[in-house]
């Protein structure tokens, strides 16, 4: 069930593959029992701008304020600005982050998730695919809220390529996580990681965004994911998978997915290299799953030459009628950049394409097989999730 396979991080910034050698990327998921948290407050969902909340003068519980006004006995607090009010944001967001336990005949494991959408009778929870991927085994999935209450969950849909899954529980009117904009974040921005490392529910760690657009490939052959990741030094440990990466305004900007570790054997903990799926990339997949039960992925329309060892991504074959062929890119071309981002290898090319939505138009610069360089505009096609 766990996908702790050895992988590699690909660094587009230096234009080469960085072999992991003593590193490996692992999915932050672990066998264990969830421990109930102790913070529970109610909230509604803002989607943009600064976040304003009302603090109860007696209990200090926080409640989102859509109007910027507070009732008698509560004090207005604004989250965001130049710094991060870690205590206030943790109190506000923790009730929207849940623990997930998965049990099969082969054993059990725990992960994390965020309450994404709620109605009067049910709620949708987002998590990683590897958290609930049981390789076809019958499984019992339970979601534990921050107050310790547990509810059975069903899988609405899964997308291994983006490492995203959506669960549903038959309980409504829950506090949903506010949605941020991962395209607006910058290196150095403060963040919180909230989840259930080692089954310890409602755990909050803090740090900064260490890097953006970090090409990361994780998973197994039958469930390989390619993520244009947000890198953070906020401690992410096994069990944090599927939890929330939160910005200074209390909004989710990433779904925590993987960590790098020095261990060459059993799973180890954080060394300050954690990776999150950008929420803008995840949101398209999540919304498709909620609407239809499945999702799509963008298609360049090429098959890469896996035997190529040079720099760039070599096109070995074209898909008839797809974007690359329509744009006129010839077989044998070597992709050098996509929308200005250098492509040092095949994995980076896949990650960059996966960061777009189907139908997007991208600028692809290639070295032609006949010599010279040429720029093409390619409209990405659409295909079902792998």
Secondary structure, DSSP 8 states (H G I E B T S, - for coil): --------EEETTTTEEE--TT-EEEE--B----B------------SS-EEEEEETTT--EEE-SSS---TTEEEEEE-TTS--HHHHHHHHGGGEEEEEEEETTEEEEEEEEEEEE-SS-EEEEE-HHHH--TT---EEEEE-TTS-EEEEEEEEEETTTTEEEEEES--S----EE--GGG--TT-EEEEEE-GGGBTTEEEEEEEEEEEEEEEEEETTEEEEEEEEEE-S---TT-TT-EEE-TTSEEEEEEEEEEES-SSS-----S-EEEEEHHHHHHHHHHHHHHS--EEEE--EEE-TT--SSSEEEEEE-TTSHHHHHT--TT-EEEEETTEE--SHHHHHHHHHTS-TT-EEEEEEE-TTSSEEEEEEE-EEEE--
